[in-house]
Amino acid sequence: MNKIMILGTASGVGKSTVATALCRYYKNKGFKVAPFKALNISLNSYVTEEGLEMGRAQVVQAEACGLKPMAYMNPVLLKPSGNNKTQVIVNGKVQCTMDAYKYKELNKELKKIVKDTFDNFSKDYEIMILEGSGSCAEINLRETDIANMSMAKAADADVILVADIDRGGVFASVLGTLMLLSNDERARVKGVIINKFRGNVDYFKDAMKQLEDIIKVPVLGVLPYFELDIEDEDSVTERIKNKDITGLDIAIIRLPHISNFTDFNNLERLNDVTVRYVNNVEDINKPDLIIIPGTKNTINDLRFIKENGIFDKVKELEKEGTIILGICGGYQMLGKSINDLKGVEGEVTLEKGFDFLDIETIFNEEKRTKQINGVIKDSCDIFKSCIGVKVKGYEIHNGVTNVKDESLIFIKGENDEVLGVYNKEKNVLGTYLHGIFDEKEFLLNFINDIRVNKGLNIIEKELLDYRVYKLKQYDELAKIFEENINIRRVINI
């Protein structure tokens, strides 16, 4: 079994992108290849067919490999939940919620689990593409490192170091990273990739040679700055930038602990639709649709929007008929109250919600993680074309939501579970389904029903299936990689 590890000089330099490119390149060459990231720190997670939770970056890489996502690809997932608490998920299941400052005590156990998981998982594949986390040269974290050089040693993998030239200081970041590694760690670094280059690379070749002479490690190539629609855990900062409003205006409330922002990637593909992320009252304006997304800390985020005025603004817009959709934690906020008498989110508390939906949520210690199918059961003049449309997605939440008026059920699951409800006026909707917009039929019908109600034209009935679209993006990424990186040197490594 061959393996290579992709490490970075910092967070957001493009490790996930390079790893995904390699996954797709080797998949297209006919190899049985799989991704692996020992430890993820992210609120953006996914639920596998087995009901196990994992980071989204390895879901993308699994898709690029032509594989179903498996929790073993990301054996440790840390989900910060506020109040210095972090939920620890091991091989897809919640192991504990720990004080963030007590991570050191759990570290030794996690390292063994990661090593055992990799050894058992990797033996079924010809090539393993491993990815690190953040910077691989954090000297203050060396003792507790799981995801970077510690994993490279455990897997006996050579390393490609990725650096981002777009943020500036690329030469110092590469040299500084290598200098901070120990001798044996530095010996594992077999190549450097410069990412996000703008301009003519021919004028950069002398600089590449100068860098090679200094670091005594080959520069494998320079990836240009490009825009492909591929999920990246660090891309939320790019996606949340406000945009000029054209066509249907969708405002997503940017909660402090927002999770699963990838729920809305498919919305961004639509023409004549603007998707904005807002975190203050001034930016909300009068959108056609407000979405309150998922969150890892529902009560604290609900208090946040009460304190900064968003709560009252949403209530005001609801009275004016604005359509409001809540997903997961956002769904819980739309009800009468959220009861956390067991202190699941950190403190024992009861918080009043928007009172738009006739529901109440009680948190419990058991987390529900499940893929699920459903159907739109009822509708109204606004959403008449959604009736009978099949939907699917996944649930990740603590809390049981009690629905008081079953006549207002919006989505029912295949086993008669309540997956979403309306208010009586049917301009407020809530659902537990993450990924509901990934299904083309529901996405188009839902958005077009709102557009028709607003007097706008129907759009994109021939929209490419999202799964097919993503595979085309992976193929384009692999092509860009092969055209700009010395692939022969990579293969030799």
N, C-alpha and C positions, 0 to 999 in steps of 0.2 A: 504494500500500500504506500503510495506516494502522498506527500503532504507539503503544504506551504502555508506560512502564516503571514497575514497582512497586519502590520503594526503602523502606528501613526506618530507624528511629532506632536500632535495635539488633537483635541476633539474637533470634529467637523472638517477634517482635512480630506476626507473621501475614502476612508478605509472600506466602508460598506459598499461604495460604488465599485472600487477595484475588486473587492471580493466577489461581488455580483457579476462583474464582467468576466472574471476567471471561471466562475461557475458556469456561465452560459457558453463561454468559449469551449470548455472541455466537454460540456453536454453536447454541443453541436458537432464536436469531433468524434462523438460516439463513446465517450468514456462514462463509466459509472462514477459520478462525482457527487459529493455532498458537502454542505456547509457546517461550520461549528463555531460557536462563540461561547466560551466558558461562562462568562458572566455579563449580563446586560443590566444597566440601570435605566429604567424607562417606565413611563406610565402608559406607553403605547403598546398594548399586548394583543394577543390573538388566542383563540381557543381551537384546539385541534379536534379531529373527529372523535378522539377518545375522551374529549372533555378536559384536556390538559392545557395549561396556559404557558405561553412562550412569547419572547420578544418579536416584534414585527419585522426587524431587519432580516432575521433568519427565515421568516416566512417568504420574503421577497427572494432570498437566495435559494430557498427550496424550489420555488416556482421556476427560477432560472435554471435549476438542475433538472427540472421535469419531475420533481418529487412532491409527494404530499408532505406538508409541514409536520414535523415530529418534535415533541418537547425535548428529546435527547439532543437536538441541534443547539439548544440553548439551556443547559442544565440548571443554571442559576439565574434567576430574574429577581432583581431588587426593585421594589416599587415604593418610593418615598411617599408618605401619607400625611406629612405635617406633624407638628409637635415633636420633631426629632424622632419620629417613629418610621420604621421601614418594614414593609411586608416582604418576607423572604419566601420565594417560590423555588422549590427544588424538584427538578424533573417534572414540572407541570403542576405540582400540588403545593398548597400553602404549608410551609413547615412551621413558621412562627412569625410574630410581629416583634421586632426587637428595637431597643433604643439604638439609634444610629451610632452612638459613641461606644457601643458594646460589640461592634462588628468583629473586633479582633478575637473575641472569645469564641466566635463561631467559625472563624476563618479556617482553622486547621481541618475541621470536619468537612467544610465545603470543598477544600482542595482535594481531599481524598475522593469525595463523590464525583467531582469533575473528572479526575484522572480515570476512575473506574468507568464512568459513563463514556468517555472518549474511547477507551480501549475496547469496550463492548460494541459501541456503535460503529466505529471506523472500520472494523474488520470486514464489513460487508461491502466496502467501496474500494475502487481503484485509486481514487484521488480524494483527499480531504482539503478543503479550503478553510483555513482557520482565520478568524478575525479577532483583533484585540479591542481594547476599550480605552478611549481617551488617549493620553500621552503614555508612551511606554517607558518614559524616563522620569517618572515622579519618584524622586529618591525618598521622600517621606512616606511613600506607600509601598516601598520595595518589600518590606517584611510581610505585608498582607496581600501582595499581588496575586491574583488568580488568573486574570484574563490576558495578561501580556507575556512578558518573558518567562514567567513561571509556567504558563501553558506551553510556550515554545519548548521549554526544557522537558516538560512532562510528555509531550508528544514527539520529542526529538525532531522538531521541525525547523528548517531554515526560514529566514525572515526576509520579506520585502518591506522596506520602510517608505511610507507615503508622506509627502509634505505638500502644503498648499501655498503656492506662490502668490495667489490673489490677495492674501491677507498681509503680505509683505514679510521681509526678513527670512526668506526661505533658506538661504545659505547658512545663516546663523542657527536656524532651527534644526537643520539636518546635522550640522557639526556639533551643536550643543547636545542634541539627543545622543549622538554616538559617544561623545565624551563622558556623558553621565552613566553610560552602561558599563558594566564590569567587562573584563577582558573576554571571558567566555561568552557573555551575552553579545558583545560586539562581533565576535567571530561568527555568530549565526546570521548576521545581516549580510545578505548576498547581493542586494541590489536596492536602488532608490528610484522611486517614481515621483516626478514633480507633477502636481495636479493643478488644474484650473488656470492654465496659461492663456493669456490674451495676447494675440499678435503673431508675428511670423517667427516660427521656431528656429529658422535658419540663423537668425541674428542672436540666438540664445546658445548655439552649439559651443562657442568658445567658453562661455560661462559654465556649461555642463562639464567640459573638459577640465576647467580650473577646479571645480568642485570635486571631481573624481581624483585629481592629483592630491588634493588636500585630505580627503577622507579615505582614500585607498579602497573605495567600494564603487562598482560600476553604476552609473546612472542609466537605468533601463529605458528611459524615454520620458516624454513630456506629454501629458494629456491636455488637450485644449479645453478651455472653458466652453461647456455646451449645456444645452437645456433639453433634457429628456424627462418624461413624466414617470419617474421611478421613485417609489417610496424610500425615504431615508429618515431615520430617527432624528437626525439633526436638522431636517428641512423645515420643521415647523416655523423656525424664525424667518425663513423665506416666504412661506405661504401666508403668514399672518400679516404681511404688510398691506396696508390699506390701498385700495385701487380706485381708479375713476369708475363711477357707476354707469353701466350701460345695460339696457334691457331689464330683466327681472332682477331685483335687488334682494340678496340673501345676506343677512347679518348673523354671524355666529358669535355668541358671547364667549370671549376668551377668558375662561375661568383660570384662577391661579394654579389649580391642580388639574387642568384639562387633560383628559386621556382619550386615546383612540381618535385623534384628529384625522386619521386616515379614513374615517367614515365618510368624509366629504370630498375626497380626491376625485371621485367620479363626477360629482357635481361641477367641479372646475373644468371639466372637459366640454361642457355645453356652451354653444354659441349663444350670444345675446343674454347671458346670465352672469351676474357679478357675485362672487362669493367673497365676503369681507369678514375679517375677525376684529371684533371691537371689545375694548375693555374699559371704556368710559362713556358717560351719557352723551357727551358732545358728538361722538362719532356715530351714534346709532341712527339719527335722522328718522326717516319713515320708511323702513324697508317693507318689501312685500311679504317676506318670510323671516321670522326670527327663529334661530335654532339655539337651544341650550344643550350643550353636548355632555358627554360623560365626564366624570371627575373621580379622582381617587379620594377626595375628601369632600363629600357632598355638603355636609353641614357648614364647614368653614367657608366653602365657596359660596353657599347661599347667604351666609352672613356678609361676605365680601360684597356681593352685589346689592345687598340691602344698604350697606354703609356708603357705597359710592354712588347710589342713586339709580343704578340700572334696574333694580327691582321695581321701583315706582314707575320708571319710564316704560317698562314692559307692561305693567298693569294698565297704564294710560293708553298704550297702543292697542292692547287687547280690547279695550272698550270701544276703540275706533274701528275694530274689525280686522286688525292685522293677524295673519295666521302665525301661530306659534307651535313649534315642534320641540319636544324634549326627548332626548335619548339617554337611557340608563340613568345616571345621576340627575340629568336634566329632567327626565320623566318624574323622578321622585320629588324634585323641587316643585313641580307643577301641582302637586296634590295639597291636601289640607295640612299635613304635618309629617315630620320625620322623627321617629322615636329611636334614640340610641341609648337606652337605659343600661345596656351591657358595656358601653364604652368601646364599641368595636373600632371607632375612628379616633379614639384617643381619650375622650372625656365623656362622662355620662351626661346626656343632654336631650332636650326635646325642642325642636325648632318648627315654627309654623312655616308652611310653604306658601305658594302663590294663591292656593285655594281655587285654581281654575278647574281642576279635575276632582271628581268625587272619589278620591283614593287616600289611603294612609299607608305609610311605610314604616315597618318595624325592623330595625337591624338585628341580625343574629350573627353568631360566630361562624356559621357555615357559609362558605362562599359558593355561589352557583356559577359553574363554568360549563357551558353546553352549546353545541351547534344545534340549530333548530330550524324547522320549516314552518311556515304559516300561510294564512290566506287573509285577504282583506274581506271582512265579514259585512260591514255596513258602510254606508256612505251618505252623501247629501248632495245638494246641488253643486257644491264646489268640487267634490272628489268623486263624481259619479262614474268616471271611467276607471277608477281603481277597484270597483267592486269585483270580487272574484279573482283578482290578480294574486298569484302566488309570490311569496317573499321568503327569503331565508337569510340567516345571519348567525350571530352567536351572542350568548349572554355571558357577562362577567360582572357579577355584583353580589354584595352582601345586602341583605334586606328582603323581606317579603312584603309585597304590595297588595293590600286588600282592596278589591274593587267592590263598591257598594251597589252600583246600578249596572247590571249586566246588559241593559239595553244600549249602553254607550260603549260597548266593546268594539274596538276598531280592527284589531288583529287577533286571530285565534291560532294557536299552534296545532300541530298535527295530532296531538293527544288532548286537544281541547283546553290547553293552557291559555290563559289570558296574556297576550303579548303586547297589547296596546289598547288605549281607550281615548275617547273624545270627551269634550265638554258638551253641554246641551246645545250650545250654539254651533258646535262643530267647527270652530275656528282654532281650537287648541287641541293638539294631539300629543300623546306620549307613548313611547315604546321602549322595551328593553333590548331591542334588536340592534346590535352593532352590525355594520355592513349592509344595512337595508338598501342603501342606494347603489350597491354594487350590481343589483339585478336590473337589467336594462328596461324591462317592461314597467316595473314599478317606478323607476326613476323618471322615465319619460311621461308616463300617465300622471304621476303626482305633480311634476313641474308644469306640464302642459295644462292640467286642470286649473292650476293657479294662474297661469298666463292667460287662459281664456277668460277667467273671472276678472282679470285686470284689463281685458281688451287687447291683449298682445297675441301675436300669431303663434301657431303651433310650430315646434322646432324639432329637428333631428330625429325623425322617425327611423332613419337608417343608421343610427348611431352604432358603431362597431361594438360588439360584445366586449365587456371590460376585460375578461380573461384573455381573449385573443389580442386585444389592444396591448395589454401588459407584455405578452410574449413578443410582440413586435418591438416594443421598447427594449426588451432584453437583447434581442438580436441586433438592434441598432447600437446598443452599448458595446456588445462584443466586437462589432465591426470597427467602432471608433477605437477600441482598445488595441485591436490587432493592427490597425493602420498606424498607430502612434507609438507603440511600445515594441521593443526588440523581443518579439515573442520567442525567438530561438533561445535567447538567454534565459527567459522565464522558464521555458521547457527544461533547459539544462539544470536550472535550480531545482 
